[in-house]
């Protein structure tokens, strides 16, 4: 992704002319690009009518996922798969704006471990499309509570769920709620300590 918006517009225009049927796109965001320019650049992707999969890789933990960036992604209405990898998600960011992505089936939110998702963002996830079947999250295990797990347990259409790390705050009762998701066939839990496994008797 270019730090200069004019250069990015030219690159996008050329790509649109050469590959009008682009289905999948992977972008690497440099820390040299300010979040405001990232958001404006993402909006330009709407010209690709067939874009279904977007992977946004944020180069370092200094690159922030801001509210403007979330809102820009919410305008890519045809996405079925969205990956936001690395970087840091600001605690105040409201990801419920992605409820506009009615066809979204797969979502990966994997920031750096020190910047994992919080309870309020898990609550916002419960507002996303009922087409969501695959969800992979990196959480902040020191701040996730039983309330956060309950929000995930409302995602009744999930078939695949990956939470990493999770074990530190997840009790056996909370894990059982996740296992009871009606369509779930694949549950992956990351742990931060060996003792996390022993704290979940009877569920593994």
N, C-alpha and C positions, 0 to 999 in steps of 0.2 A: 504494500500500500504506500502510495506516494505522499510525502509531507506537503507537497504543493498541490492544491486542489485542481488547478488548471491542468497540470500534468496527468493527474488521475483521470480527469474528465476525458482527456485525449486518449489515454490508454483504454478506458472503458468503451469509448466510441469506436476505436479501432477493433477491439475485441468483438463488439457487437456486429460490426460489418463483416468480420472474418468468420465468426462462429455464432450466428444468430440463434442456434438451437442449443446453446450451452445448458446442460442439465445440472452440473456439479461445479462448485467453485471452492477453492481453498485460498485463504488470504492470510498472510503473515503481517502483523502490525508491528512496526518498529517503535521503540520508545521515543524516537525522534518526532513521531507524529502526535500532535496534541489531540486529546479526546474529542474536541469539537470538530476537528477536521475528519477524524475517523467516522463520526456520526454522519457528517455530510456526505462523505465518500460512500458509505454504506447505502444511503438513500438512492444513489445512482444505479444500484444493481437492479432496480425495478424494471429497467429497460430490457432485461433478459426474461422474456415471458415464460420460458421453459425451465427457469432455475428452480430446482427442487431441493438440492442439498447444498448447504453452506457450512464450511468449516472456517472458523475465525480463530487463528492462533495468535495469542498476544505474547510478544517476545519475552518479556520479563515480568516480575511481580510489580514493577513500577507502572506498568500499563493498566489503567483503570477501566473497568466496565462502568460507564456512567449511565444516568437516566436517559440522556439524549441518545446514547448508543442503543439502549434497549428499545426506545421509541422508533429509531430508524429501522431496526430489525423487524419491528412489528408491522412495518409497511410492506414487507416482502411477503405478500399474502399467499403466494403459491408454494411456500416452503413446506416440505414434508419431513425434512431432517435438518437440525441445527446443532452444531457443535461449537461451544465457546470454551477454548482450552487455554490454560495458564492465565497469567494476569491476576488482577484482584478485583473482586466485585464489591463496590461500595455498599456498606451496611444499609444505607437508606434507599437503595435502588429498588424500584417496584417492578418485578418481572411479570406481574399479572397483565401488563400491556400485551404480552404475547398471546393473550386469549383471542386476539384478532387472527391468529394463524390457525384457521379452522381445519386445515389438512395436516397439521403437525403430528407426525407419528413417532418421531424419535427426537429426544433432546438430551444433549450432554452438556453439563455445566461443571467443568473441572478446573477451577482456578488453582493457584498455588495453595499448598496445604495451610499456610498461615492465613489465608484469606477465604476460608470455606464459607458455605452458606449457613445462615442463621434460621431460627424458628420462623421469623416473620416471612422469610422468603419461601420456606416450605409451605406456609399457609397460602401464599400467592400462587404456588404451583398447582394447588388444588382447584384453581379457577381456570386452568388451561383446557384446551379442547378435549372432548371425549374421544377423539381419534388417537390420543397419545397412548402408545403401547410399550414404548421402550424409554427408560429414564435412567441416566447415569449422573450421579452427583458426588461432588467432593464437599464434605461438611466440615464445620468447625466443631469438633467433638467436645470441646470444653463449654460450648454454649447451646448445644442441641438438648432439648428436654423432651419429656413424654408428649407434650403438646405438639411439638414438631413431628414426631412419629405419627401421631393421630391424624395430622393433615395428610401425610403420605398415604395413610390407610384409606383415604377417601378416593384415591385414584383407581377406581374400580376396573378400568379398562387395561391396566398395566399387565403385560405378559413378562416383561423383563425389567428388573430393578437392581441397580448397583449403587451401593452407598459406601463411600470410602473417604476417611475412616468413620466407623460408626460404633464399634464395640464399647468404647469407654463409657458412654452414657446410656446405652441401650440395654434395658432389662429383658428378662425372658418374656414377660407379659407384653412388652412393646413389640418384640420380635414376633410373637405369636399373632399380633394384629396384622402385621405385614404378611405373614404366611397365609392368612385367611383371605387375602385379596382373591376374588373369585376366578380370575383368569391368569394369575401369576404362575409361570412355569420355571422361571429362572431368577433366583435371588442371590446376589453377591454382596457380602459384607466384608469390608476391610477393617482390620484391627490395628491398633497402635502398640499394644502390649500383649505378650503371651498370656497374661492373666485374664485378658478380656474374654478369651474363649471359655475359660473355666467359670466365668461369671454368668454364662448363658446355658445352664444345664437343661438337658432334655429337649433343646430346640435345634441342635445342630446335627 
